[in-house]
Amino acid sequence: MPRTAAFVLAALLAVSGCVTEPEDVPLSGTWTGSAEMDGAVVSTKWELRESGGVIAGSASLTFAPLTITGDVTGSYTHPEVRMTLVVYFDPNDTVNLRWVGTRASDDVLNGVLHDADGEQTSITLRRG
């Protein structure tokens, strides 16, 4: 019996070493999602680059037929993700939107978008 238990333990340890945890995979890539806001469907696309926990990139929100775009900055400390989307309407008019959430898996981020008026909308972002 001790040999069998040792073999099973060794096999489990070997297999667990092959599993990629979400924190091992950078957030870099394209993330999309959608939500309902004020009775309309909003779709979003985030193009992210992440290195060493620092996030940069761009994002768009589409409230058909209007699409707004902006620059993204943020941070990632597994499992927490914090991003700010700065939308420039003109040089003197910008709006900051915050997305705060957690990484559920390599390809899923669950979070809440906070707008400038304090409204909050749950948006799940999926890679791809």
DSSP file with accessible surface (Angstrom, degrees, kcal/mol):
  #  RESIDUE AA STRUCTURE BP1 BP2  ACC     N-H-->O    O-->H-N    N-H-->O    O-->H-N    TCO  KAPPA ALPHA  PHI   PSI    X-CA   Y-CA   Z-CA
    1    1 A M     >        0   0  182      0, 0.0     4,-2.4     0, 0.0     5,-0.2   0.000 360.0 360.0 360.0 -41.9    0.0    0.0    0.0
    2    2 A P  H  >  +     0   0  111      0, 0.0     4,-2.3     0, 0.0     5,-0.2   0.883 360.0  51.9 -58.8 -36.0    2.7    2.6    0.8
    3    3 A R  H  > S+     0   0  219      2,-0.2     4,-2.5     1,-0.2     5,-0.2   0.913 109.7  49.0 -65.5 -40.8    4.1    2.2   -2.8
    4    4 A T  H  > S+     0   0   86      2,-0.2     4,-2.7     1,-0.2     5,-0.2   0.936 112.1  47.7 -63.7 -45.1    0.6    2.8   -4.3
    5    5 A A  H  X S+     0   0   64     -4,-2.4     4,-2.6     1,-0.2    -1,-0.2   0.915 112.6  49.3 -62.7 -41.8    0.0    5.9   -2.2
    6    6 A A  H  X S+     0   0   58     -4,-2.3     4,-2.6    -5,-0.2    -1,-0.2   0.909 111.6  49.3 -64.6 -40.4    3.5    7.2   -3.1
    7    7 A F  H  X S+     0   0  150     -4,-2.5     4,-2.6     2,-0.2    -2,-0.2   0.935 111.8  47.9 -63.8 -45.7    2.8    6.6   -6.8
    8    8 A V  H  X S+     0   0   74     -4,-2.7     4,-2.6     2,-0.2     5,-0.2   0.931 112.9  48.8 -61.8 -43.5   -0.6    8.3   -6.7
    9    9 A L  H  X S+     0   0  103     -4,-2.6     4,-2.4    -5,-0.2    -2,-0.2   0.937 111.9  48.7 -62.8 -43.7    0.9   11.3   -4.9
   10   10 A A  H  X S+     0   0   56     -4,-2.6     4,-2.3     1,-0.2    -1,-0.2   0.912 111.8  49.7 -63.2 -40.5    3.8   11.5   -7.4
   11   11 A A  H  X S+     0   0   41     -4,-2.6     4,-2.5     2,-0.2     5,-0.2   0.924 110.9  49.2 -64.9 -43.3    1.4   11.3  -10.3
   12   12 A L  H  X S+     0   0  113     -4,-2.6     4,-2.6     1,-0.2    -2,-0.2   0.912 111.5  49.1 -63.1 -41.4   -0.8   14.1   -8.8
   13   13 A L  H  X S+     0   0  110     -4,-2.4     4,-1.5    -5,-0.2    -1,-0.2   0.906 111.3  49.8 -65.2 -39.0    2.2   16.3   -8.2
   14   14 A A  H  X S+     0   0   64     -4,-2.3     4,-0.6    -5,-0.2    -2,-0.2   0.930 113.3  45.6 -65.6 -44.0    3.4   15.8  -11.8
   15   15 A V  H >X S+     0   0   94     -4,-2.5     3,-1.4     1,-0.2     4,-0.6   0.927 109.8  53.9 -66.3 -42.6   -0.1   16.6  -13.2
   16   16 A S  H >< S+     0   0   71     -4,-2.6     3,-0.8     1,-0.3    -1,-0.2   0.846 102.5  59.0 -64.5 -28.0   -0.5   19.7  -11.0
   17   17 A G  H 3< S+     0   0   65     -4,-1.5    -1,-0.3     1,-0.2    -2,-0.2   0.723 102.6  54.6 -71.2 -17.8    2.8   21.0  -12.3
   18   18 A C  H << S+     0   0  105     -3,-1.4     2,-0.4    -4,-0.6    -1,-0.2   0.588  85.2  99.1 -90.2 -12.6    1.4   20.9  -15.8
   19   19 A V  S << S-     0   0   83     -3,-0.8     2,-0.6    -4,-0.6    -3,-0.0  -0.623  70.4-136.5 -80.9 130.6   -1.7   23.0  -15.1
   20   20 A T        -     0   0   77     -2,-0.4    86,-0.2     2,-0.0    -2,-0.1  -0.785  15.9-146.8 -88.8 118.2   -1.4   26.7  -16.1
   21   21 A E    >   -     0   0   91     -2,-0.6     3,-2.0     1,-0.1     4,-0.4  -0.547  24.3-113.1 -77.9 151.1   -2.8   28.9  -13.4
   22   22 A P  G >  S+     0   0   21      0, 0.0     3,-1.6     0, 0.0    -1,-0.1   0.859 114.9  61.2 -54.2 -36.2   -4.4   32.2  -14.6
   23   23 A E  G 3  S+     0   0   83      1,-0.3    55,-0.1    80,-0.1     4,-0.1   0.683  97.1  60.8 -68.7 -14.0   -1.7   34.3  -13.0
   24   24 A D  G <  S+     0   0  109     -3,-2.0    -1,-0.3     2,-0.1    -4,-0.0   0.600  93.9  72.4 -84.2 -13.1    0.9   32.6  -15.3
   25   25 A V  S <  S-     0   0   37     -3,-1.6    -1,-0.1    -4,-0.4    -5,-0.0  -0.914  86.0-125.0-107.9 120.4   -0.8   33.8  -18.5
   26   26 A P        -     0   0   68      0, 0.0    -2,-0.1     0, 0.0    25,-0.1  -0.214  14.0-126.1 -60.2 156.1   -0.5   37.6  -19.3
   27   27 A L        +     0   0    0     -4,-0.1    21,-0.2     2,-0.0    24,-0.1   0.519  67.4 130.3 -78.5  -5.9   -3.7   39.5  -19.9
   28   28 A S        +     0   0   48     22,-0.3     2,-0.3    19,-0.1    21,-0.2  -0.207  43.5  57.7 -54.4 135.6   -2.4   40.7  -23.3
   29   29 A G  E    S-A   48   0A  28     19,-2.7    19,-2.9     2,-0.1     2,-0.5  -0.864  91.5 -43.8 140.1-170.5   -4.9   40.2  -26.1
   30   30 A T  E     -A   47   0A  41     -2,-0.3    98,-3.0    17,-0.2     2,-0.4  -0.842  48.2-173.6 -99.9 129.0   -8.3   41.1  -27.2
   31   31 A W  E     -AB  46 127A   0     15,-2.8    15,-3.3    -2,-0.5     2,-0.3  -0.975   3.9-175.3-123.4 134.9  -11.2   40.9  -24.7
   32   32 A T  E     +AB  45 126A  56     94,-2.6    94,-3.0    -2,-0.4     2,-0.3  -0.915  10.6 150.9-130.1 157.9  -14.8   41.4  -25.6
   33   33 A G  E     -A   44   0A  15     11,-1.9    11,-2.9    -2,-0.3     2,-0.3  -0.974  21.6-147.1-168.0 173.8  -18.1   41.5  -23.6
   34   34 A S  E     +A   43   0A  76     90,-0.4    90,-0.5    -2,-0.3     2,-0.3  -0.982  14.0 172.0-151.4 159.5  -21.6   43.0  -23.6
   35   35 A A  E     -A   42   0A  16      7,-2.2     7,-3.4    -2,-0.3     2,-0.5  -0.967  35.8-102.1-157.9 166.8  -24.1   44.2  -21.1
   36   36 A E  E     +A   41   0A 140     -2,-0.3     2,-0.4     5,-0.2     5,-0.2  -0.879  36.9 176.8-100.7 127.0  -27.5   45.9  -20.8
   37   37 A M  E >  S-A   40   0A  27      3,-3.2     3,-2.2    -2,-0.5    84,-0.1  -0.989  70.0 -17.3-131.3 122.7  -27.3   49.6  -19.9
   38   38 A D  T 3  S-     0   0  168     -2,-0.4    -1,-0.1     1,-0.3     3,-0.1   0.864 128.2 -52.2  51.8  39.7  -30.5   51.7  -19.7
   39   39 A G  T 3  S+     0   0   62      1,-0.2     2,-0.3     0, 0.0    -1,-0.3   0.460 120.1 101.8  81.3  -0.1  -32.4   49.2  -21.8
   40   40 A A  E <  S-A   37   0A  48     -3,-2.2    -3,-3.2    23,-0.0     2,-0.4  -0.883  74.2-116.3-117.1 149.9  -29.8   49.1  -24.6
   41   41 A V  E     -A   36   0A 102     -2,-0.3     2,-0.5    -5,-0.2    23,-0.5  -0.710  28.2-163.2 -84.7 129.8  -27.2   46.5  -25.3
   42   42 A V  E     -A   35   0A   1     -7,-3.4    -7,-2.2    -2,-0.4     2,-0.4  -0.956   1.2-163.1-113.0 128.4  -23.6   47.8  -25.0
   43   43 A S  E     -AC  34  62A  54     19,-2.0    19,-3.2    -2,-0.5     2,-0.3  -0.867   8.0-166.2-110.1 149.5  -20.8   45.8  -26.5
   44   44 A T  E     -AC  33  61A   8    -11,-2.9   -11,-1.9    -2,-0.4     2,-0.4  -0.974  12.5-166.8-138.0 148.9  -17.2   46.4  -25.6
   45   45 A K  E     -AC  32  60A  99     15,-2.0    15,-2.3    -2,-0.3     2,-0.5  -0.993   6.8-167.8-137.5 126.3  -13.8   45.5  -27.0
   46   46 A W  E     -AC  31  59A   2    -15,-3.3   -15,-2.8    -2,-0.4     2,-0.7  -0.974   8.1-162.4-119.2 123.8  -10.5   45.8  -25.0
   47   47 A E  E     -AC  30  58A  70     11,-3.0    11,-2.0    -2,-0.5     2,-0.3  -0.921  28.0-174.5-103.4 104.8   -7.1   45.5  -26.7
   48   48 A L  E     -AC  29  57A   6    -19,-2.9   -19,-2.7    -2,-0.7     2,-0.4  -0.823  27.0-169.4-113.0 145.7   -4.7   45.0  -23.8
   49   49 A R  E     - C   0  56A 156      7,-2.9     7,-2.4    -2,-0.3     2,-0.4  -1.000  17.7-178.2-123.4 127.0   -1.0   44.7  -23.3
   50   50 A E  E     + C   0  55A  25     -2,-0.4     2,-0.3     5,-0.2   -22,-0.3  -0.993  10.1 164.0-131.0 132.2    0.1   43.5  -19.8
   51   51 A S  E >  S- C   0  54A  99      3,-1.9     3,-1.9    -2,-0.4    -2,-0.0  -0.942  73.2 -10.2-146.7 124.4    3.6   43.0  -18.6
   52   52 A G  T 3  S-     0   0   83     -2,-0.3     3,-0.1     1,-0.3    24,-0.0   0.793 128.8 -53.7  60.0  29.1    4.6   42.7  -14.9
   53   53 A G  T 3  S+     0   0   14      1,-0.3    23,-2.2    22,-0.1     2,-0.5   0.419 110.6 120.5  87.0  -1.2    1.2   43.6  -13.7
   54   54 A V  E <   -CD  51  75A 100     -3,-1.9    -3,-1.9    21,-0.2     2,-0.4  -0.859  46.9-158.9-100.8 127.6    1.0   46.9  -15.7
   55   55 A I  E     +CD  50  74A   3     19,-2.3    19,-1.6    -2,-0.5     2,-0.3  -0.867  18.5 161.1-108.9 137.7   -1.8   47.2  -18.2
   56   56 A A  E     +CD  49  73A  34     -7,-2.4    -7,-2.9    -2,-0.4     2,-0.3  -0.949  22.9  90.4-143.3 161.8   -2.0   49.5  -21.3
   57   57 A G  E     -CD  48  72A  10     15,-1.3    15,-2.6    -2,-0.3     2,-0.3  -0.999  60.9 -74.2 153.8-151.2   -4.0   49.5  -24.4
   58   58 A S  E     -CD  47  71A  53    -11,-2.0   -11,-3.0    -2,-0.3     2,-0.3  -0.934  31.5-169.0-143.3 162.9   -7.2   50.8  -25.9
   59   59 A A  E     -CD  46  70A   5     11,-2.0    11,-2.0    -2,-0.3     2,-0.3  -0.983   6.6-154.5-151.0 159.1  -10.9   50.0  -25.7
   60   60 A S  E     -CD  45  69A  26    -15,-2.3   -15,-2.0    -2,-0.3     2,-0.4  -0.983   2.3-159.2-136.3 148.3  -14.2   50.8  -27.3
   61   61 A L  E     -CD  44  68A   2      7,-2.6     7,-2.8    -2,-0.3     2,-0.6  -0.999  12.9-156.2-123.6 129.4  -17.8   50.8  -26.1
   62   62 A T  E     +CD  43  67A  37    -19,-3.2   -19,-2.0    -2,-0.4     2,-0.6  -0.942  20.5 173.1-115.1 118.0  -20.6   50.6  -28.7
   63   63 A F  E >   - D   0  66A  66      3,-3.2     3,-2.6    -2,-0.6   -21,-0.1  -0.905  63.2 -84.7-112.1  87.8  -24.1   51.8  -28.0
   64   64 A A  T 3  S+     0   0   88     -2,-0.6     3,-0.1   -23,-0.5   -23,-0.0  -0.063 114.1  10.9 -45.3 130.0  -25.4   51.3  -31.6
   65   65 A P  T 3  S+     0   0  136      0, 0.0    -1,-0.4     0, 0.0     2,-0.3  -0.974 122.4  70.9 -93.0   4.9  -24.9   53.4  -33.6
   66   66 A L  E <   -D   63   0A 104     -3,-2.6    -3,-3.2    -4,-0.0     2,-0.4  -0.657  55.3-174.0 -88.1 133.5  -22.5   55.3  -31.4
   67   67 A T  E     -D   62   0A  71     -2,-0.3     2,-0.4    -5,-0.2    -5,-0.2  -0.996   3.0-167.5-123.7 129.5  -19.0   54.0  -30.6
   68   68 A I  E     -D   61   0A  24     -7,-2.8    -7,-2.6    -2,-0.4     2,-0.3  -0.918   7.4-171.2-114.2 144.2  -16.7   55.6  -28.2
   69   69 A T  E     +D   60   0A  91     -2,-0.4    19,-0.6    -9,-0.2     2,-0.3  -0.898  11.4 152.4-130.5 161.4  -13.0   54.7  -27.9
   70   70 A G  E     -DE  59  87A   8    -11,-2.0   -11,-2.0    -2,-0.3     2,-0.3  -0.973  41.9 -73.0-170.0-177.9  -10.2   55.6  -25.5
   71   71 A D  E     -DE  58  86A  86     15,-1.7    15,-2.8    -2,-0.3     2,-0.4  -0.711  38.3-146.8 -94.8 143.9   -6.9   54.7  -23.9
   72   72 A V  E     +DE  57  85A   3    -15,-2.6   -15,-1.3    -2,-0.3     2,-0.3  -0.905  20.2 168.6-113.9 135.3   -6.6   52.0  -21.1
   73   73 A T  E     +DE  56  84A  86     11,-1.9    11,-3.1    -2,-0.4     2,-0.3  -0.947  20.9 122.1-132.3 157.6   -4.2   52.0  -18.2
   74   74 A G  E     -DE  55  83A  23    -19,-1.6   -19,-2.3    -2,-0.3     2,-0.3  -0.995  44.0 -99.4 175.8-169.4   -4.4   49.7  -15.2
   75   75 A S  E     -DE  54  82A  53      7,-2.6     7,-2.6    -2,-0.3     2,-0.4  -0.971  13.6-157.2-142.0 154.2   -2.9   47.0  -13.0
   76   76 A Y  E     + E   0  81A  16    -23,-2.2     2,-0.4    -2,-0.3     5,-0.2  -0.973  18.0 162.7-137.4 116.8   -3.1   43.3  -12.5
   77   77 A T  E >   - E   0  80A 104      3,-2.4     3,-2.3    -2,-0.4    -2,-0.0  -0.925  62.6 -71.1-130.4 104.8   -2.3   41.5   -9.3
   78   78 A H  T 3  S+     0   0   74     -2,-0.4     3,-0.0     1,-0.4    24,-0.0  -0.060 118.3   3.7 -45.5 128.1   -3.8   38.1   -9.4
   79   79 A P  T 3  S+     0   0   56      0, 0.0    24,-2.4     0, 0.0    -1,-0.4  -0.973 116.4  82.7 -97.2   5.5   -6.7   37.8   -9.2
   80   80 A E  E <   -EF  77 102A 106     -3,-2.3    -3,-2.4    22,-0.2     2,-0.4  -0.525  50.1-174.0 -80.6 134.3   -7.5   41.5   -9.1
   81   81 A V  E     -EF  76 101A   0     20,-2.9    20,-2.7    -2,-0.3     2,-0.4  -0.991   3.0-179.8-125.6 130.4   -7.7   43.6  -12.3
   82   82 A R  E     +EF  75 100A 120     -7,-2.6    -7,-2.6    -2,-0.4     2,-0.3  -0.994   7.9 171.4-132.1 125.5   -8.2   47.4  -12.3
   83   83 A M  E     -EF  74  99A   2     16,-2.8    16,-2.9    -2,-0.4     2,-0.5  -0.982  19.9-155.2-135.5 147.5   -8.5   49.4  -15.5
   84   84 A T  E     -EF  73  98A  42    -11,-3.1   -11,-1.9    -2,-0.3     2,-0.6  -0.989   7.3-158.6-120.6 128.9   -9.3   53.0  -16.4
   85   85 A L  E     -EF  72  97A   0     12,-3.4    12,-2.8    -2,-0.5     2,-0.6  -0.941   7.3-159.5-105.7 117.8  -10.6   53.9  -19.8
   86   86 A V  E     -EF  71  96A  28    -15,-2.8   -15,-1.7    -2,-0.6     2,-0.5  -0.905   5.8-162.4-101.7 116.8  -10.1   57.5  -20.7
   87   87 A V  E     -EF  70  95A   4      8,-3.1     8,-2.2    -2,-0.6     2,-0.7  -0.877   4.4-153.4-102.5 126.0  -12.5   58.7  -23.4
   88   88 A Y  E     + F   0  94A 132    -19,-0.6     6,-0.2    -2,-0.5   -19,-0.2  -0.886  22.3 169.4-102.3 111.6  -11.5   61.9  -25.2
   89   89 A F  E    S-     0   0A 106      4,-2.9     5,-0.2    -2,-0.7    -1,-0.2   0.806  78.8 -27.4 -86.6 -36.8  -14.4   63.8  -26.7
   90   90 A D  E >  S- F   0  93A  79      3,-1.3     3,-2.1     0, 0.0    -1,-0.5  -0.927  82.3 -80.5-161.1 173.1  -12.3   66.8  -27.4
   91   91 A P  T 3  S+     0   0  123      0, 0.0     3,-0.1     0, 0.0    -2,-0.0   0.786 131.0  38.8 -55.6 -26.1   -9.1   68.2  -25.8
   92   92 A N  T 3  S+     0   0  159      1,-0.2     2,-0.4    -4,-0.0    -4,-0.0   0.361 109.8  65.1-104.2   3.8  -11.1   69.8  -23.0
   93   93 A D  E <   +F   90   0A  76     -3,-2.1    -4,-2.9     2,-0.0    -3,-1.3  -0.880  58.2 153.7-134.9 101.6  -13.7   67.1  -22.5
   94   94 A T  E     -F   88   0A  66     -2,-0.4     2,-0.4    -6,-0.2    -6,-0.2  -0.911  24.3-155.2-123.6 155.2  -12.7   63.6  -21.2
   95   95 A V  E     -F   87   0A  40     -8,-2.2    -8,-3.1    -2,-0.3     2,-0.5  -0.998   8.4-147.9-129.8 133.6  -14.5   61.0  -19.3
   96   96 A N  E     -F   86   0A  89     -2,-0.4     2,-0.4   -10,-0.2   -10,-0.2  -0.905  13.5-173.6-102.5 125.8  -12.9   58.3  -17.1
   97   97 A L  E     -F   85   0A  13    -12,-2.8   -12,-3.4    -2,-0.5     2,-0.4  -0.953  10.7-151.6-114.1 137.1  -14.6   54.9  -16.9
   98   98 A R  E     -FG  84 114A 113     16,-2.4    16,-3.8    -2,-0.4     2,-0.5  -0.920   8.1-165.6-112.9 136.3  -13.3   52.3  -14.4
   99   99 A W  E     +FG  83 113A   1    -16,-2.9   -16,-2.8    -2,-0.4     2,-0.4  -0.988  13.7 178.9-116.6 122.3  -13.5   48.6  -14.8
  100  100 A V  E     +FG  82 112A  35     12,-2.3    12,-2.5    -2,-0.5     2,-0.3  -0.989  22.4 110.0-127.3 129.2  -12.8   46.6  -11.6
  101  101 A G  E     -FG  81 111A  13    -20,-2.7   -20,-2.9    -2,-0.4     2,-0.3  -0.905  51.5 -89.1-168.5-161.9  -12.9   42.9  -11.3
  102  102 A T  E     -FG  80 110A  65      8,-2.7     8,-2.5    -2,-0.3     2,-0.7  -0.929  32.8-110.5-133.3 156.1  -11.2   39.6  -10.9
  103  103 A R  E     - G   0 109A  10    -24,-2.4     6,-0.2    -2,-0.3     3,-0.1  -0.773  28.7-179.8 -88.3 117.5   -9.7   37.0  -13.2
  104  104 A A  E     -     0   0A  56      4,-2.0     2,-0.3    -2,-0.7     5,-0.2   0.792  67.9 -21.4 -86.9 -31.8  -11.9   33.9  -13.2
  105  105 A S  E >  S- G   0 108A  46      3,-1.5     3,-1.0   -83,-0.1    -1,-0.2  -0.918  84.4 -73.9-160.3-177.8   -9.7   31.9  -15.6
  106  106 A D  T 3  S+     0   0   44     -2,-0.3   -85,-0.0     1,-0.2     3,-0.0   0.845 132.4  28.8 -55.7 -33.5   -7.1   32.4  -18.3
  107  107 A D  T 3  S+     0   0   79      1,-0.1    20,-1.9    19,-0.1     2,-0.4   0.199 109.8  73.7-118.0  14.7   -9.8   33.7  -20.7
  108  108 A V  E <   -GH 105 126A  30     -3,-1.0    -4,-2.0    18,-0.2    -3,-1.5  -0.989  46.2-177.3-137.3 127.8  -12.5   35.2  -18.4
  109  109 A L  E     -GH 103 125A   0     16,-2.8    16,-2.9    -2,-0.4     2,-0.5  -0.993  11.6-160.6-119.3 124.2  -12.5   38.5  -16.4
  110  110 A N  E     +GH 102 124A  67     -8,-2.5    -8,-2.7    -2,-0.5     2,-0.3  -0.915  33.6 124.4-104.5 128.3  -15.6   39.2  -14.2
  111  111 A G  E     -GH 101 123A  13     12,-0.9    12,-2.5    -2,-0.5     2,-0.4  -0.940  51.7 -99.3-165.0-172.8  -16.1   42.8  -13.2
  112  112 A V  E     -GH 100 122A  37    -12,-2.5   -12,-2.3    -2,-0.3     2,-0.5  -0.983  22.1-141.8-128.4 132.0  -18.0   46.0  -13.0
  113  113 A L  E     -GH  99 121A   5      8,-3.3     8,-2.2    -2,-0.4     2,-0.5  -0.845  16.9-160.2 -92.8 124.9  -17.8   49.1  -15.2
  114  114 A H  E     -GH  98 120A  30    -16,-3.8   -16,-2.4    -2,-0.5     6,-0.2  -0.933   7.8-155.8-106.6 122.9  -18.2   52.3  -13.2
  115  115 A D    >   -     0   0   41      4,-2.5     3,-1.8    -2,-0.5   -18,-0.1  -0.354  34.8 -95.1 -93.0 178.4  -19.1   55.4  -15.2
  116  116 A A  T 3  S+     0   0   69      1,-0.3    -1,-0.1     2,-0.1   -19,-0.1   0.723 123.0  55.3 -65.9 -21.8  -18.5   59.1  -14.3
  117  117 A D  T 3  S-     0   0  144      2,-0.1    -1,-0.3     0, 0.0     3,-0.1   0.358 121.2-103.2 -92.1   3.0  -21.9   59.4  -12.7
  118  118 A G  S <  S+     0   0   52     -3,-1.8     2,-0.1     1,-0.3    -2,-0.1   0.465  73.1 145.0  90.0   0.6  -21.4   56.5  -10.3
  119  119 A E        -     0   0  117     -5,-0.0    -4,-2.5     1,-0.0     2,-0.4  -0.470  35.0-152.2 -71.3 145.4  -23.5   54.1  -12.3
  120  120 A Q  E     - H   0 114A 127     -6,-0.2     2,-0.4    -2,-0.1    -6,-0.2  -0.972  14.4-177.8-125.5 136.3  -22.3   50.5  -12.2
  121  121 A T  E     - H   0 113A  22     -8,-2.2    -8,-3.3    -2,-0.4     2,-0.3  -0.993  25.9-128.1-134.1 125.7  -22.7   47.8  -14.8
  122  122 A S  E     + H   0 112A  94     -2,-0.4     2,-0.4   -10,-0.3   -10,-0.3  -0.571  33.1 175.9 -71.3 128.7  -21.5   44.2  -14.6
  123  123 A I  E     - H   0 111A   5    -12,-2.5   -12,-0.9    -2,-0.3     2,-0.5  -0.972  19.3-155.0-138.8 122.6  -19.5   43.2  -17.6
  124  124 A T  E     - H   0 110A  49    -90,-0.5     2,-0.4    -2,-0.4   -90,-0.4  -0.844  14.4-152.7 -93.3 128.7  -17.7   39.9  -18.2
  125  125 A L  E     - H   0 109A   0    -16,-2.9   -16,-2.8    -2,-0.5     2,-0.4  -0.878   8.6-165.0-104.2 135.5  -14.8   40.1  -20.6
  126  126 A R  E     -BH  32 108A 138    -94,-3.0   -94,-2.6    -2,-0.4   -18,-0.2  -0.964  22.2-118.0-121.6 137.7  -13.8   37.1  -22.6
  127  127 A R  E      B   31   0A  63    -20,-1.9   -96,-0.3    -2,-0.4   -20,-0.1  -0.497 360.0 360.0 -72.1 137.6  -10.5   36.6  -24.5
  128  128 A G              0   0   76    -98,-3.0    -2,-0.1    -2,-0.2   -99,-0.0  -0.452 360.0 360.0 118.1 360.0  -10.8   36.2  -28.2
